[in-house]
Amino acid sequence: QVQLQESGPGLVKPSQTLSLTCTVSGGPITTNYYYWTWIRQPPGKGLEWIGHIPYTGVTHINPSLRSRASISRDTAKNQFTLQLSSVTPEDTAAYYCAAPVLGYWGQGTQVTVSP
């Protein structure tokens, strides 16, 4: 059974860089056809796809966030990481890591951007 766990700061100041890590257990992140994804949900809004890093290691980022977001992986630690630069209060959201096509989701972590 694949399990995902997000970790990172719950509070970030405006203009700083948000960094979240997803630790995967139950299988290597290089497994074929797995797409390791970051998704967020701002308060009162729907889910927003941020991007993914599939088993190939080639990342894809939501065009609306491409100038600020990056996703990387550490295969030795079986982790993948989201970095979001120049955050504003509009980046306040619950952030989830997932392999959504396969139905694997982390529990989510709340991130608040505030001075």
C-alpha positions as CSV (number, residue, x, y, z in Angstrom):
1,Q,0.0,0.0,0.0
2,V,1.4,3.3,-1.1
3,Q,1.3,6.1,1.5
4,L,2.2,9.8,1.2
5,Q,3.0,12.3,3.9
6,E,3.5,16.0,3.4
7,S,5.8,18.0,5.6
8,G,6.8,21.7,5.8
9,P,6.1,25.0,7.5
10,G,2.6,25.9,8.3
11,L,3.3,29.6,8.2
12,V,5.3,31.5,5.6
13,K,5.8,35.2,5.2
14,P,4.9,37.1,2.0
15,S,7.7,37.2,-0.6
16,Q,9.4,34.1,0.9
17,T,9.7,30.7,-0.7
18,L,7.4,27.9,0.4
19,S,9.0,24.5,0.4
20,L,7.0,21.3,1.0
21,T,8.2,17.7,0.9
22,C,6.2,14.6,0.3
23,T,7.6,11.3,1.6
24,V,6.4,8.2,-0.2
25,S,6.4,4.8,1.4
26,G,5.2,1.5,0.0
27,G,7.0,1.7,-3.3
28,P,9.7,3.6,-5.2
29,I,8.8,6.9,-6.8
30,T,10.5,5.7,-10.0
31,T,7.8,3.1,-10.4
32,N,6.5,3.2,-14.0
33,Y,3.5,5.2,-14.7
34,Y,3.3,6.9,-11.3
35,Y,2.7,10.7,-11.5
36,W,3.6,12.3,-8.3
37,T,1.5,15.4,-8.0
38,W,1.0,18.6,-5.9
39,I,-2.5,19.9,-5.5
40,R,-3.8,22.7,-3.4
41,Q,-7.2,24.0,-2.2
42,P,-7.5,27.6,-1.1
43,P,-10.2,28.3,1.6
44,G,-13.6,28.2,0.1
45,K,-12.3,27.3,-3.4
46,G,-11.8,24.2,-5.5
47,L,-8.8,22.0,-6.0
48,E,-6.0,23.5,-8.1
49,W,-3.4,21.3,-9.8
50,I,0.1,22.7,-9.2
51,G,2.1,20.2,-11.1
52,H,3.7,16.8,-11.2
53,I,6.9,14.9,-11.6
54,P,6.3,11.5,-13.1
55,Y,8.4,8.4,-13.0
56,T,10.5,9.8,-15.9
57,G,11.6,12.8,-13.7
58,V,10.3,15.3,-16.3
59,T,8.2,17.9,-14.5
60,H,5.0,19.6,-15.7
61,I,3.8,22.8,-13.9
62,N,0.5,24.6,-14.1
63,P,1.1,27.5,-16.6
64,S,-0.4,29.9,-14.1
65,L,2.3,29.0,-11.6
66,R,5.2,28.2,-13.9
67,S,7.1,31.3,-13.1
68,R,7.1,30.6,-9.3
69,A,6.7,26.8,-8.9
70,S,9.2,24.0,-9.2
71,I,9.0,20.3,-8.4
72,S,12.0,18.0,-7.8
73,R,12.6,14.6,-6.4
74,D,15.2,12.7,-4.3
75,T,15.0,9.1,-5.3
76,A,17.4,8.1,-2.5
77,K,15.0,9.4,0.1
78,N,11.9,8.5,-1.9
79,Q,10.6,12.1,-1.7
80,F,9.5,14.8,-4.0
81,T,9.4,18.5,-3.2
82,L,7.5,21.6,-4.1
83,Q,9.0,25.0,-4.0
84,L,6.9,28.1,-4.6
85,S,8.6,31.4,-4.6
86,S,7.4,34.9,-3.9
87,V,4.4,33.8,-2.0
88,T,1.4,36.0,-1.3
89,P,-1.6,35.6,0.9
90,E,-3.4,34.2,-2.2
91,D,-1.1,31.1,-1.8
92,T,-2.8,30.3,1.5
93,A,-4.2,26.8,1.0
94,A,-4.3,23.2,2.0
95,Y,-1.5,21.5,0.0
96,Y,-1.7,17.9,-0.9
97,C,0.7,15.5,-2.5
98,A,-0.9,12.6,-4.4
99,A,-0.7,10.0,-7.1
100,P,-4.3,10.9,-8.0
101,V,-4.9,8.6,-10.9
102,L,-4.1,5.7,-8.6
103,G,-6.1,7.2,-5.7
104,Y,-3.2,7.8,-3.4
105,W,-3.3,11.0,-1.4
106,G,-1.5,12.5,1.6
107,Q,-3.6,13.9,4.4
108,G,-2.7,17.4,3.4
109,T,-0.9,20.3,5.2
110,Q,-2.3,23.8,5.8
111,V,0.0,26.6,4.7
112,T,-0.8,30.2,5.6
113,V,0.9,33.1,4.1
114,S,0.9,36.0,6.5
115,P,3.3,38.7,7.8
